């Protein structure tokens, strides 16, 4: 590739990345609009991922060097398989269970972040950790206080918000790269 076409190629690739960012953001909006469907799909997807992991653990078990490793990996394969089958077979119940786990995780995260915050020197980012901790605590308490009805909105909304932010970030970064490539091409042509 010639040097003078590099900015054009970068701009073209950034354009595709912007397109993918828009698609990602739209998927995030749809997930937020239909949070229960998104939670159910997320639970089923996690179930399939656990089933694939179970098969991998089973393979690793049979390639173990010792009997102890074999049985530990076999046990992990069985646990992953049972969890995966449960989530794939009963995604709505899986979404309800995952919502409770998410609430507990957020509260645990809040505790750890608060510990980190007060282990930092004053002015070393402590305020941001405290803010993050309080946000996690608030979300965790909100989810658990309304559980199991929070299963209707929690996972789908939070995953949807994450997907939406990923899409927006991709659009912004790719737009900046595209602008820089075009600016470089104009400067090089002058």
TORDODREN-868778 format. One record per residue: x, y, z of N, C-alpha, C, CB in turn. Coordinates in steps of 0.05 Angstrom, whole numbers, plus 5000, padded with zeros to 4 digits. Glycine has a CB too. Example, Ala and Ser with C-alpha at 12.3 -4.5 7.8 and 13.67 -1.06 7.14 Angstrom:
REC     nX     nY     nZ    caX    caY    caZ     cX     cY     cZ    cbX    cbY    cbZ
REC   5264   4886   5156   5246   4910   5156   5264   4934   5156   5226   4911   5181
REC   5257   4955   5142   5273   4979   5143   5258   5001   5157   5282   4988   5114
***
This chain:
REC     nX     nY     nZ    caX    caY    caZ     cX     cY     cZ    cbX    cbY    cbZ
REC   5017   4977   5000   5000   5000   5000   5018   5025   5000   4981   5000   5024
REC   5012   5043   4982   5028   5067   4981   5022   5086   5004   5023   5082   4954
REC   5041   5102   5011   5038   5120   5034   5015   5140   5030   5064   5136   5038
REC   5011   5149   5005   4990   5169   5000   4962   5157   5002   4993   5182   4973
REC   4958   5131   5002   4932   5118   5005   4927   5110   5034   4930   5094   4986
REC   4947   5111   5050   4943   5103   5078   4921   5119   5092   4969   5105   5094
REC   4922   5146   5091   4900   5161   5104   4872   5154   5093   4905   5192   5100
REC   4871   5149   5067   4845   5141   5055   4836   5114   5066   4848   5139   5024
REC   4855   5095   5068   4848   5069   5079   4839   5071   5109   4872   5049   5076
REC   4854   5087   5124   4847   5091   5152   4819   5104   5154   4867   5109   5166
REC   4813   5124   5137   4787   5137   5137   4765   5117   5130   4787   5161   5118
REC   4771   5100   5111   4751   5080   5102   4745   5060   5125   4761   5064   5077
REC   4766   5051   5138   4763   5032   5161   4749   5045   5184   4790   5021   5170
REC   4755   5071   5189   4741   5086   5210   4711   5089   5203   4754   5113   5214
REC   4705   5092   5178   4677   5094   5169   4662   5068   5175   4676   5100   5139
REC   4674   5045   5170   4662   5020   5177   4659   5017   5207   4679   4997   5166
REC   4678   5027   5222   4677   5025   5251   4654   5043   5261   4704   5034   5263
REC   4650   5066   5249   4628   5084   5257   4602   5070   5251   4629   5111   5241
REC   4600   5056   5228   4576   5041   5221   4570   5020   5242   4578   5029   5193
REC   4591   5005   5250   4588   4984   5270   4580   4996   5297   4614   4968   5272
REC   4591   5020   5303   4584   5033   5328   4555   5041   5328   4602   5058   5331
REC   4545   5050   5306   4516   5058   5304   4499   5033   5308   4510   5071   5277
REC   4506   5011   5295   4491   4986   5299   4492   4976   5328   4503   4964   5280
REC   4515   4978   5340   4518   4970   5368   4501   4988   5386   4548   4972   5377
REC   4501   5014   5381   4485   5032   5397   4455   5026   5394   4491   5061   5389
REC   4447   5020   5369   4419   5013   5364   4411   4988   5379   4414   5009   5334
REC   4429   4967   5379   4424   4943   5394   4421   4950   5424   4447   4922   5390
REC   4438   4967   5434   4437   4975   5462   4410   4989   5468   4459   4994   5469
REC   4400   5006   5450   4375   5019   5454   4352   4999   5454   4370   5040   5432
REC   4353   4980   5436   4332   4959   5435   4333   4943   5461   4337   4940   5411
REC   4357   4936   5471   4359   4921   5496   4347   4937   5520   4388   4915   5502
REC   4351   4963   5520   4340   4980   5541   4310   4982   5538   4353   5008   5541
REC   4300   4983   5513   4271   4984   5508   4257   4958   5515   4266   4991   5479
REC   4271   4936   5512   4259   4909   5517   4277   4894   5537   4255   4893   5491
REC   4279   4904   5562   4298   4893   5580   4294   4864   5588   4299   4909   5605
REC   4268   4855   5590   4264   4827   5598   4272   4808   5576   4234   4823   5605
REC   4266   4815   5551   4275   4798   5529   4306   4798   5528   4264   4809   5502
REC   4319   4821   5533   4348   4822   5533   4359   4805   5556   4358   4851   5535
REC   4346   4805   5579   4355   4789   5601   4353   4760   5595   4340   4796   5627
REC   4331   4752   5583   4327   4724   5576   4347   4715   5556   4298   4720   5565
REC   4352   4731   5535   4372   4724   5515   4400   4723   5528   4372   4744   5492
REC   4406   4741   5546   4432   4741   5560   4435   4716   5577   4434   4766   5579
REC   4414   4708   5591   4415   4683   5607   4420   4659   5589   4389   4679   5623
REC   4406   4658   5566   4409   4635   5548   4437   4635   5536   4388   4636   5525
REC   4447   4659   5529   4475   4661   5518   4495   4652   5538   4481   4690   5509
REC   4492   4660   5563   4510   4652   5584   4508   4621   5588   4503   4666   5611
REC   4484   4610   5585   4481   4581   5587   4496   4567   5566   4451   4574   5585
REC   4495   4577   5541   4510   4564   5519   4540   4567   5524   4502   4576   5492
REC   4548   4590   5534   4577   4594   5540   4586   4574   5561   4582   4623   5549
REC   4569   4569   5581   4576   4550   5602   4577   4522   5591   4556   4552   5625
REC   4560   4515   5572   4560   4488   5560   4586   4484   5544   4536   4484   5542
REC   4594   4505   5529   4620   4503   5515   4643   4500   5534   4624   4528   5497
REC   4642   4514   5556   4662   4512   5577   4662   4484   5589   4658   4534   5599
REC   4639   4473   5593   4637   4446   5604   4651   4425   5586   4608   4438   5608
REC   4646   4428   5560   4659   4410   5541   4689   4413   5542   4648   4415   5512
REC   4698   4438   5543   4727   4444   5544   4739   4432   5570   4733   4474   5543
REC   4725   4435   5592   4735   4424   5618   4736   4393   5616   4717   4433   5641
REC   4717   4381   5603   4716   4352   5600   4740   4343   5584   4690   4343   5587
REC   4746   4358   5563   4770   4352   5546   4795   4354   5563   4771   4371   5522
REC   4797   4376   5579   4820   4380   5596   4823   4359   5617   4819   4408   5609
REC   4800   4349   5627   4800   4328   5647   4814   4303   5636   4772   4321   5656
REC   4808   4296   5611   4819   4271   5600   4848   4275   5591   4803   4262   5576
REC   4857   4300   5591   4886   4305   5585   4902   4310   5610   4889   4328   5565
REC   4889   4306   5634   4903   4311   5659   4925   4291   5664   4883   4311   5682
REC   4945   4299   5678   4968   4282   5685   4963   4266   5710   4993   4298   5688
REC   4947   4276   5728   4942   4261   5754   4913   4256   5758   4954   4278   5778
REC   4907   4237   5775   4879   4231   5781   4865   4254   5795   4878   4206   5799
REC   4879   4268   5813   4868   4291   5826   4859   4312   5807   4888   4303   5846
REC   4876   4319   5788   4869   4339   5768   4846   4330   5751   4893   4345   5750
REC   4846   4304   5744   4824   4293   5728   4797   4297   5742   4829   4263   5723
REC   4796   4290   5768   4770   4292   5782   4761   4321   5787   4772   4277   5808
REC   4780   4338   5792   4773   4367   5795   4762   4378   5769   4798   4383   5804
REC   4775   4372   5747   4766   4382   5721   4740   4369   5713   4787   4378   5700
REC   4737   4344   5719   4712   4330   5713   4689   4342   5729   4714   4300   5719
REC   4694   4348   5755   4674   4361   5772   4666   4388   5761   4684   4363   5801
REC   4687   4404   5752   4681   4430   5740   4664   4427   5715   4708   4445   5734
REC   4671   4407   5698   4656   4403   5674   4627   4396   5680   4668   4379   5658
REC   4622   4380   5701   4595   4373   5709   4580   4398   5719   4595   4351   5730
REC   4593   4414   5736   4580   4438   5747   4574   4458   5724   4599   4452   5767
REC   4593   4463   5706   4588   4481   5684   4565   4470   5667   4614   4485   5667
REC   4565   4444   5662   4544   4432   5646   4517   4435   5658   4550   4403   5641
REC   4515   4430   5684   4489   4432   5698   4479   4461   5697   4491   4422   5727
REC   4497   4480   5703   4489   4508   5703   4482   4517   5675   4513   4526   5713
REC   4497   4508   5655   4491   4515   5627   4464   4504   5618   4513   4505   5609
REC   4459   4479   5624   4433   4467   5617   4410   4481   5630   4433   4437   5624
REC   4414   4488   5656   4393   4502   5670   4387   4529   5657   4401   4506   5700
REC   4407   4544   5650   4403   4570   5638   4391   4568   5610   4429   4586   5637
REC   4400   4548   5594   4390   4545   5567   4361   4534   5568   4408   4526   5551
REC   4356   4516   5586   4330   4504   5588   4309   4522   5601   4331   4478   5603
REC   4318   4538   5619   4299   4556   5634   4310   4584   5635   4295   4544   5663
REC   4311   4598   5612   4324   4624   5612   4310   4645   5629   4326   4634   5584
REC   4283   4643   5632   4269   4663   5648   4277   4659   5678   4238   4660   5645
REC   4277   4635   5687   4286   4629   5715   4315   4637   5718   4281   4600   5722
REC   4331   4632   5697   4359   4640   5697   4362   4670   5700   4373   4630   5672
REC   4345   4685   5686   4347   4714   5688   4340   4723   5716   4328   4727   5667
REC   4321   4710   5728   4313   4717   5756   4337   4712   5775   4288   4701   5765
REC   4349   4688   5772   4372   4681   5789   4395   4700   5784   4380   4652   5784
REC   4401   4705   5758   4424   4723   5752   4419   4751   5763   4428   4724   5722
REC   4394   4760   5764   4388   4786   5776   4395   4787   5805   4358   4793   5772
REC   4389   4766   5820   4396   4765   5848   4426   4765   5852   4384   4740   5862
REC   4440   4749   5835   4469   4748   5836   4481   4775   5830   4480   4727   5817
REC   4469   4789   5810   4479   4816   5802   4476   4835   5825   4464   4826   5777
REC   4453   4835   5839   4449   4852   5862   4469   4848   5884   4421   4849   5873
REC   4474   4822   5890   4494   4815   5911   4522   4823   5902   4493   4785   5917
REC   4528   4819   5876   4554   4826   5866   4559   4856   5869   4557   4818   5837
REC   4539   4872   5862   4542   4901   5864   4546   4910   5892   4517   4915   5852
REC   4533   4898   5911   4537   4905   5939   4565   4897   5948   4515   4892   5958
REC   4574   4873   5941   4601   4865   5947   4622   4883   5935   4606   4835   5938
REC   4617   4891   5909   4635   4909   5896   4636   4936   5910   4626   4914   5866
REC   4613   4945   5920   4612   4971   5935   4629   4969   5960   4583   4978   5942
REC   4628   4947   5974   4644   4944   5998   4674   4944   5992   4637   4917   6013
REC   4682   4929   5971   4710   4928   5963   4720   4956   5954   4715   4907   5942
REC   4703   4970   5938   4712   4996   5929   4715   5016   5952   4691   5007   5909
REC   4697   5013   5972   4700   5031   5995   4725   5025   6010   4675   5028   6014
REC   4732   5000   6013   4757   4993   6026   4781   5004   6010   4760   4962   6028
REC   4780   5002   5984   4801   5013   5967   4802   5043   5971   4797   5006   5937
REC   4779   5056   5971   4778   5085   5974   4792   5095   5999   4749   5095   5974
REC   4788   5081   6021   4800   5091   6046   4828   5080   6051   4782   5083   6069
REC   4837   5063   6032   4865   5054   6034   4883   5073   6017   4868   5025   6025
REC   4870   5090   6001   4885   5109   5985   4891   5134   6001   4870   5116   5960
REC   4913   5148   5994   4918   5173   6007   4897   5194   5998   4946   5184   6001
REC   4892   5213   6016   4873   5234   6009   4881   5247   5983   4871   5254   6032
REC   4862   5250   5965   4868   5263   5939   4879   5244   5919   4887   5285   5943
REC   4881   5219   5925   4892   5199   5906   4870   5185   5890   4909   5179   5920
REC   4849   5199   5885   4826   5187   5871   4806   5175   5890   4836   5165   5852
REC   4809   5181   5916   4791   5170   5936   4762   5177   5930   4799   5179   5963
REC   4757   5202   5922   4730   5211   5917   4716   5195   5895   4730   5240   5910
REC   4731   5189   5874   4719   5173   5852   4712   5145   5861   4738   5172   5828
REC   4729   5133   5877   4723   5106   5888   4698   5107   5906   4747   5095   5903
REC   4696   5128   5923   4673   5130   5940   4648   5134   5924   4677   5154   5960
REC   4649   5151   5903   4626   5155   5886   4618   5129   5872   4632   5177   5865
REC   4638   5115   5861   4632   5089   5848   4621   5069   5867   4658   5078   5835
REC   4631   5069   5892   4622   5050   5912   4593   5056   5919   4639   5052   5937
REC   4586   5081   5924   4559   5089   5931   4539   5083   5908   4558   5118   5938
REC   4548   5087   5883   4532   5080   5860   4526   5050   5858   4545   5090   5834
REC   4547   5034   5862   4544   5005   5862   4525   4996   5884   4571   4991   5864
REC   4529   5008   5908   4513   5001   5931   4483   5008   5925   4522   5015   5956
REC   4478   5031   5915   4451   5040   5909   4438   5021   5888   4451   5069   5898
REC   4452   5015   5867   4441   4996   5846   4436   4969   5858   4461   4994   5823
REC   4455   4958   5873   4452   4932   5885   4428   4931   5904   4477   4924   5901
REC   4425   4951   5921   4402   4952   5940   4376   4955   5924   4405   4976   5960
REC   4376   4972   5903   4351   4975   5887   4343   4949   5874   4356   4996   5865
REC   4363   4934   5863   4357   4909   5850   4346   4888   5870   4382   4898   5836
REC   4360   4886   5893   4352   4865   5913   4326   4873   5927   4374   4861   5933
REC   4321   4899   5931   4297   4907   5945   4272   4901   5928   4298   4937   5951
REC   4275   4902   5902   4252   4897   5884   4253   4869   5872   4253   4917   5861
REC   4272   4852   5881   4274   4825   5870   4251   4808   5879   4301   4812   5878
REC   4239   4791   5863   4247   4783   5836   4235   4800   5814   4238   4755   5832
REC   4218   4819   5821   4206   4836   5799   4227   4852   5785   4185   4854   5810
REC   4250   4858   5798   4272   4873   5785   4284   4857   5762   4293   4880   5805
REC   4278   4831   5761   4289   4815   5739   4278   4824   5712   4281   4785   5743
REC   4255   4837   5713   4243   4847   5688   4259   4869   5675   4214   4857   5693
REC   4274   4884   5691   4288   4907   5680   4318   4907   5685   4277   4932   5691
REC   4328   4895   5706   4356   4900   5715   4377   4891   5695   4360   4886   5741
REC   4378   4865   5689   4399   4855   5671   4397   4867   5644   4398   4824   5670
REC   4373   4866   5632   4370   4877   5605   4377   4906   5603   4342   4873   5596
REC   4369   4922   5623   4375   4951   5623   4405   4956   5626   4359   4965   5645
REC   4417   4942   5646   4445   4947   5651   4463   4937   5628   4453   4933   5677
REC   4457   4913   5617   4472   4904   5594   4467   4922   5570   4465   4874   5588
REC   4442   4930   5566   4435   4948   5544   4450   4974   5546   4406   4953   5543
REC   4452   4985   5571   4466   5010   5575   4496   5006   5568   4463   5020   5604
REC   4507   4984   5576   4535   4978   5570   4539   4976   5540   4544   4952   5584
REC   4521   4962   5526   4524   4959   5497   4520   4986   5483   4503   4939   5486
REC   4502   5002   5493   4498   5029   5482   4523   5046   5485   4474   5043   5495
REC   4534   5046   5509   4559   5062   5514   4582   5052   5497   4567   5061   5544
REC   4584   5025   5492   4604   5014   5475   4601   5025   5447   4603   4983   5475
REC   4576   5026   5437   4571   5036   5410   4578   5066   5408   4542   5032   5403
REC   4570   5081   5428   4576   5110   5427   4606   5115   5428   4562   5124   5451
REC   4620   5100   5445   4649   5103   5447   4662   5097   5421   4660   5085   5469
REC   4652   5075   5408   4664   5068   5382   4659   5090   5361   4651   5041   5372
REC   4635   5101   5361   4629   5123   5342   4647   5147   5347   4599   5132   5345
REC   4650   5155   5372   4666   5179   5378   4696   5174   5371   4664   5185   5408
REC   4707   5152   5380   4735   5146   5374   4740   5143   5344   4745   5121   5389
REC   4723   5129   5330   4726   5125   5301   4723   5151   5286   4706   5104   5291
REC   4705   5168   5295   4702   5195   5283   4727   5212   5286   4678   5210   5295
REC   4739   5210   5310   4764   5225   5314   4787   5215   5297   4772   5224   5344
REC   4788   5188   5294   4809   5176   5277   4804   5185   5248   4809   5146   5279
REC   4779   5185   5239   4773   5192   5212   4780   5221   5206   4743   5187   5206
REC   4773   5239   5225   4780   5267   5222   4810   5271   5221   4768   5284   5246
REC   4825   5257   5238   4854   5259   5238   4866   5249   5212   4866   5244   5262
REC   4855   5227   5201   4865   5216   5176   4860   5236   5153   4852   5189   5170
REC   4837   5248   5153   4830   5268   5132   4848   5293   5134   4801   5275   5133
REC   4852   5301   5159   4869   5324   5164   4898   5318   5155   4869   5332   5194
REC   4908   5294   5162   4935   5286   5153   4937   5286   5122   4942   5258   5165
REC   4916   5276   5109   4916   5275   5080   4917   5303   5068   4892   5259   5070
REC   4901   5321   5079   4902   5349   5069   4929   5362   5074   4880   5365   5083
REC   4941   5357   5097   4967   5368   5104   4988   5357   5085   4975   5363   5133
REC   4987   5331   5080   5007   5318   5063   5004   5327   5034   5004   5288   5064
REC   4980   5334   5026   4975   5343   4998   4984   5371   4994   4946   5340   4991
REC   4985   5387   5016   4992   5415   5013   5022   5420   5010   4983   5430   5037
***
